[in-house]
């Protein structure tokens, strides 16, 4: 990462804060710079403040993901990169954790792109080594929509990772009315 970028790590936790970032989490720890409940809006940041936002294993823990994404959009600069990694909805890590309120997949983020407020720049589905050896990982990443529709519960993924770009062409922050349900 470029040292000049202003980076926010949402839900950084006690051990995994992205180097050079501001860490935001609900629980205090030495890694956490700002203690704040992620389900309480607005977050204590200015509009258009961040160039890069990291959300690793956090979106599944908030009660209202669209509210979180509205807030991420508000505090992101136009063109900012948002990296989200979350257990795929077919993974036992997704439904096995009692603190996960929501379950996500590739199509979730294509629908988010349809809002016009985010552009899906890159995605990756992560699998166990066995599925890599048999080529399932390669096929799923080449054809993620078809894999989710026809094969995801036969060959489950572990995680989905996406890189989004904040799109703020008209100055509006709220994208709920444009979101495709």
Secondary structure as UniProt FT lines:
FT   TURN            3..4
FT   STRAND          7..10
FT   TURN            13..15
FT   TURN            19..20
FT   STRAND          22..25
FT   TURN            30..31
FT   STRAND          34..35
FT   TURN            38..39
FT   TURN            47..48
FT   STRAND          50..56
FT   HELIX           59..61
FT   HELIX           65..75
FT   STRAND          76..88
FT   TURN            89..90
FT   HELIX           92..95
FT   TURN            98..99
FT   HELIX           106..113
FT   TURN            114..115
FT   STRAND          118..126
FT   HELIX           129..133
FT   TURN            134..135
FT   HELIX           136..142
FT   HELIX           144..146
FT   HELIX           147..151
FT   TURN            152..154
FT   STRAND          159..166
FT   HELIX           176..178
//
